[in-house]
C-alpha cells in the first residue's frame, strides 16, 4: 500500500493530497488477526476499543442471520 501512495505522490501530487485526506488514521483503525487466523477491524476510541466483527471467529459471526 505504501508503494502505491508513494507512486501517487511522485506522479500525481494532486491526487495524492486528496487520498491522504481520506486515508484512515492507523492509531484509530487496525486490521488484526483473530484466533481463527482471519482478519477483523479493531477500532480504538480513546481508552476503549471495539471490533467490527468477532475477535474470535468473524466468519461464523457473519454467517449468523
C-alpha positions in Angstrom: 0.0 0.0 0.0 2.8 2.4 0.8 4.4 1.8 -2.6 1.1 2.9 -4.2 0.9 6.0 -2.0 4.5 6.9 -2.9 3.8 6.4 -6.6 0.8 8.8 -6.4 2.9 11.3 -4.5 5.6 11.3 -7.1 3.5 11.2 -10.3 0.2 12.6 -9.3 0.6 15.0 -6.4 -2.9 16.5 -6.6 -4.5 13.0 -6.3 -2.1 12.2 -3.5 -3.3 15.2 -1.5 -6.9 14.1 -1.9 -6.2 10.5 -0.9 -4.2 11.5 2.2 -7.3 13.4 3.4 -9.4 10.3 3.5 -6.7 7.8 4.5 -7.7 6.2 7.8 -5.7 7.0 10.9 -3.6 4.0 11.8 -3.9 4.8 15.5 -7.7 4.6 15.3 -8.2 1.6 12.9 -6.2 -1.6 13.0 -6.7 -4.8 11.0 -5.9 -7.7 13.3 -5.7 -11.5 13.1 -8.3 -13.4 15.1 -7.8 -16.7 16.9 -9.1 -18.4 13.7 -6.4 -16.5 11.7 -9.0 -14.4 9.9 -8.9 -10.6 9.8 -11.2 -8.2 11.6 -11.2 -4.5 12.2 -10.3 -3.1 15.6 -11.5 0.5 16.3 -9.6 2.4 19.0 -11.5 5.2 20.7 -9.6 7.0 23.4 -9.3 4.4 26.2 -11.8 1.9 24.7 -11.7 -0.3 21.7 -14.3 -2.1 19.6 -14.3 -4.8 16.9 -16.3 -4.6 13.7 -16.8 -8.4 14.0 -16.0 -11.1 16.5 -12.3 -11.1 17.6 -12.6 -14.9 17.9 -14.4 -16.1 14.8 -15.6 -13.3 12.5 -16.6 -15.8 9.7 -19.0 -17.7 11.9 -20.5 -14.4 13.2 -21.0 -13.2 9.6 -23.0 -16.3 8.7 -25.5 -15.7 11.6 -28.8 -14.2 10.4 
